[in-house]
Amino acid sequence: MLIAMNNSVASTARLLGAGLRALLVLTVICGVIYPLAVTGIAQGLFNDKANGSEIKSEGKVVGSELIGQRYDLPLKKGQETAAPDLKWFQPRPSNGLGSNRDAGVNTQYNLILSGATNLSGDNKDLIANVKAAKAAVVKDNSTAGFKVKPSDVPAEAVTSSGSGLDPHISPAYAELQAHRVAEKNGLDVNKVEKLVDEHTDGRILGFVGEPRVNVLQLNIALKELVADKS
């Protein structure tokens, strides 16, 4: 019996030792070597995307290509929602976007929330919001020499995306804003329209998706254009 007990203890010790060795080896492989290898490959081959597709201006990270931002005036006393700063190109409407505190070059970007309204197409609140947004787009973007009609307003100008964080607008919406942006900044509208053309990305692979304009990148270029004018 004593021999059997000794054999049992030895067998258990061998099993525990094998288990601990396997644990240590797998911990090193899966917890150290594999993460370092994946991180190294990502940083080496896809550095920009691995770091969040950062956008920089004047040497500072001011946002991401993947997340939209708002361009608002400072919130006044008694206001629940800040008014848009009309000297900048405006993104799609969304209460989920962090407010751009420094006119296109955030140093502290605050992401509030992400999500859609989940309202049906015949919801009275949604219909009222869309009508109000369309009226605001017409009013804000009409200038002395350029009048916007309700039929000119693209769908994304009055609706948020599914995530509420879409960083892009259509070239049509960017062009619709060009006259107002030019007037507010004292710029030639042709130069602003050229800026829109230069920052319009085509369909992915030539056939996937729609042409689009990244609003943050466009506003950074606008800031540089205004600085050059000065």
C-alpha positions as CSV (number, residue, x, y, z in Angstrom):
1,M,0.0,0.0,0.0
2,L,2.8,2.4,0.8
3,I,4.4,1.8,-2.6
4,A,1.0,2.6,-4.3
5,M,0.6,5.8,-2.3
6,N,4.1,6.9,-3.3
7,N,3.4,6.2,-6.9
8,S,0.1,8.2,-6.7
9,V,1.9,11.2,-5.1
10,A,4.7,11.0,-7.7
11,S,2.1,10.8,-10.5
12,T,0.2,13.8,-9.2
13,A,3.4,15.8,-8.8
14,R,4.3,15.0,-12.4
15,L,0.9,16.1,-13.6
16,L,1.0,19.3,-11.6
17,G,4.5,20.0,-12.9
18,A,3.4,19.4,-16.5
19,G,0.4,21.7,-16.0
20,L,2.5,24.5,-14.5
21,R,5.1,24.2,-17.4
22,A,2.3,24.3,-19.9
23,L,0.8,27.3,-18.2
24,L,4.1,29.2,-18.2
25,V,4.8,28.4,-21.8
26,L,1.3,29.4,-23.0
27,T,1.5,32.5,-20.9
28,V,4.7,33.6,-22.6
29,I,3.5,32.7,-26.1
30,C,0.0,34.0,-25.9
31,G,0.5,36.8,-23.4
32,V,3.9,38.2,-24.4
33,I,5.3,36.9,-27.8
34,Y,2.0,36.9,-29.7
35,P,0.8,40.5,-28.6
36,L,4.3,41.9,-29.3
37,A,4.4,40.2,-32.7
38,V,1.0,41.5,-33.7
39,T,1.7,45.0,-32.4
40,G,5.1,45.1,-34.2
41,I,3.5,44.0,-37.5
42,A,0.7,46.5,-37.1
43,Q,3.0,49.4,-36.3
44,G,5.4,48.4,-39.1
45,L,2.9,47.9,-41.9
46,F,-0.2,49.8,-40.7
47,N,1.1,52.4,-38.4
48,D,-1.5,55.0,-39.1
49,K,-4.5,52.7,-38.7
50,A,-3.0,50.9,-35.7
51,N,-2.9,54.3,-33.9
52,G,-6.5,55.2,-34.6
53,S,-6.1,57.0,-38.0
54,E,-5.1,60.2,-36.2
55,I,-5.3,63.6,-37.9
56,K,-2.7,66.2,-37.0
57,S,-2.6,69.9,-37.3
58,E,0.3,72.1,-36.4
59,G,2.0,69.0,-34.9
60,K,-0.9,68.2,-32.6
61,V,-3.4,65.3,-32.8
62,V,-6.7,67.0,-33.3
63,G,-9.0,64.0,-34.1
64,S,-9.4,60.8,-36.0
65,E,-10.4,60.2,-39.6
66,L,-13.0,57.7,-38.3
67,I,-14.9,60.0,-35.8
68,G,-16.8,63.2,-36.6
69,Q,-16.6,66.4,-34.6
70,R,-18.9,69.4,-34.1
71,Y,-17.9,73.0,-34.8
72,D,-20.0,75.1,-32.4
73,L,-19.9,78.5,-30.8
74,P,-19.4,78.6,-27.0
75,L,-22.5,77.6,-25.2
76,K,-24.3,80.8,-23.9
77,K,-26.1,81.1,-20.7
78,G,-29.6,79.6,-20.9
79,Q,-28.8,77.6,-24.1
80,E,-29.2,73.8,-24.0
81,T,-27.5,73.3,-27.4
82,A,-24.6,75.4,-28.7
83,A,-25.2,77.1,-32.0
84,P,-23.0,76.0,-35.0
85,D,-20.0,78.2,-35.8
86,L,-20.9,79.1,-39.4
87,K,-17.4,80.0,-40.5
88,W,-16.6,76.3,-40.5
89,F,-18.0,73.4,-42.6
90,Q,-20.6,71.6,-40.6
91,P,-20.9,67.8,-40.2
92,R,-24.0,65.7,-40.2
93,P,-26.4,66.5,-37.3
94,S,-25.7,64.4,-34.2
95,N,-25.9,64.9,-30.5
96,G,-23.3,62.2,-30.2
97,L,-20.3,64.1,-31.5
98,G,-17.8,65.7,-29.2
99,S,-17.8,69.4,-29.3
100,N,-14.8,70.9,-31.2
101,R,-13.7,73.5,-28.6
102,D,-10.8,75.0,-30.6
103,A,-12.4,75.7,-34.0
104,G,-11.1,72.6,-35.8
105,V,-8.0,71.7,-33.7
106,N,-9.2,70.0,-30.6
107,T,-6.6,69.5,-27.9
108,Q,-9.1,67.7,-25.6
109,Y,-11.6,65.7,-27.7
110,N,-14.6,64.7,-25.7
111,L,-16.7,61.8,-27.1
112,I,-20.1,61.9,-25.5
113,L,-22.0,59.0,-26.9
114,S,-22.6,56.8,-29.9
115,G,-25.9,55.6,-31.3
116,A,-28.8,56.3,-33.6
117,T,-32.2,57.7,-32.7
118,N,-34.0,54.4,-33.4
119,L,-37.0,56.4,-34.5
120,S,-39.2,55.0,-37.3
121,G,-39.6,57.0,-40.6
122,D,-43.1,58.1,-39.6
123,N,-42.2,59.2,-36.1
124,K,-43.6,62.7,-35.5
125,D,-40.5,63.8,-33.5
126,L,-38.1,62.6,-36.3
127,I,-40.2,64.3,-39.0
128,A,-40.2,67.6,-37.0
129,N,-36.5,67.4,-36.4
130,V,-35.8,66.8,-40.1
131,K,-38.0,69.7,-41.1
132,A,-36.4,72.0,-38.6
133,A,-32.9,70.9,-39.7
134,K,-33.7,71.5,-43.3
135,A,-35.0,74.9,-42.6
136,A,-31.8,75.7,-40.6
137,V,-29.6,74.5,-43.5
138,V,-31.5,76.7,-46.0
139,K,-31.3,79.7,-43.7
140,D,-27.7,79.3,-42.6
141,N,-26.3,78.6,-46.1
142,S,-28.2,81.2,-48.1
143,T,-26.1,84.3,-48.8
144,A,-26.8,87.6,-50.7
145,G,-25.6,86.0,-54.0
146,F,-26.5,82.4,-53.3
147,K,-30.0,81.1,-52.3
148,V,-30.5,77.6,-51.1
149,K,-33.7,75.8,-51.9
150,P,-35.2,73.1,-49.7
151,S,-34.8,70.7,-52.6
152,D,-31.0,71.4,-52.6
153,V,-30.5,70.0,-49.1
154,P,-28.9,66.5,-49.2
155,A,-30.4,63.8,-46.9
156,E,-27.3,63.6,-44.7
157,A,-27.5,67.3,-43.9
158,V,-30.7,66.6,-41.9
159,T,-30.2,63.1,-40.6
160,S,-27.5,61.5,-38.4
161,S,-25.7,58.2,-39.3
162,G,-26.4,54.9,-37.5
163,S,-23.5,55.5,-35.1
164,G,-24.0,59.2,-34.9
165,L,-20.2,59.6,-35.4
166,D,-19.9,59.8,-39.2
167,P,-16.9,62.0,-40.0
168,H,-17.9,62.5,-43.7
169,I,-20.5,64.5,-45.7
170,S,-21.3,64.3,-49.4
171,P,-19.5,66.6,-51.9
172,A,-23.0,68.1,-52.5
173,Y,-23.4,69.1,-48.9
174,A,-19.9,70.5,-48.8
175,E,-20.4,72.5,-52.0
176,L,-23.7,73.8,-50.6
177,Q,-21.8,75.2,-47.6
178,A,-19.0,76.7,-49.7
179,H,-20.7,80.1,-50.3
180,R,-21.5,80.6,-46.6
181,V,-18.0,79.6,-45.5
182,A,-16.4,81.9,-48.1
183,E,-18.6,84.8,-47.0
184,K,-17.9,84.3,-43.3
185,N,-14.2,84.0,-43.8
186,G,-13.8,86.8,-46.4
187,L,-12.6,84.3,-49.0
188,D,-13.1,83.9,-52.8
189,V,-15.8,81.2,-53.2
190,N,-13.9,79.7,-56.1
191,K,-11.0,79.0,-53.7
192,V,-13.3,77.4,-51.2
193,E,-15.0,75.2,-53.9
194,K,-11.5,74.2,-55.0
195,L,-10.7,73.2,-51.4
196,V,-13.8,70.9,-51.4
197,D,-12.7,69.3,-54.7
198,E,-9.3,68.7,-53.3
199,H,-10.7,66.9,-50.2
200,T,-13.3,64.8,-52.0
201,D,-12.5,61.1,-51.8
202,G,-13.9,58.8,-54.5
203,R,-15.5,55.5,-54.2
204,I,-13.4,52.8,-52.6
205,L,-11.8,50.6,-55.3
206,G,-13.8,52.7,-57.8
207,F,-17.2,51.1,-57.0
208,V,-17.7,50.7,-53.2
209,G,-19.7,53.4,-51.4
210,E,-20.1,57.0,-52.4
211,P,-17.8,60.0,-52.9
212,R,-17.3,61.7,-49.5
213,V,-15.5,64.6,-47.8
214,N,-13.9,64.3,-44.4
215,V,-15.1,67.4,-42.5
216,L,-12.2,67.7,-40.1
217,Q,-9.6,67.4,-42.8
218,L,-11.5,70.0,-44.9
219,N,-11.7,72.4,-41.9
220,I,-8.0,72.1,-41.2
221,A,-7.3,73.0,-44.9
222,L,-9.8,75.9,-44.5
223,K,-7.9,77.2,-41.4
224,E,-4.7,77.1,-43.4
225,L,-6.3,79.0,-46.3
226,V,-7.6,81.7,-44.0
227,A,-4.2,82.0,-42.4
228,D,-2.6,82.4,-45.8
229,K,-5.0,85.2,-46.6
230,S,-4.0,87.0,-43.4
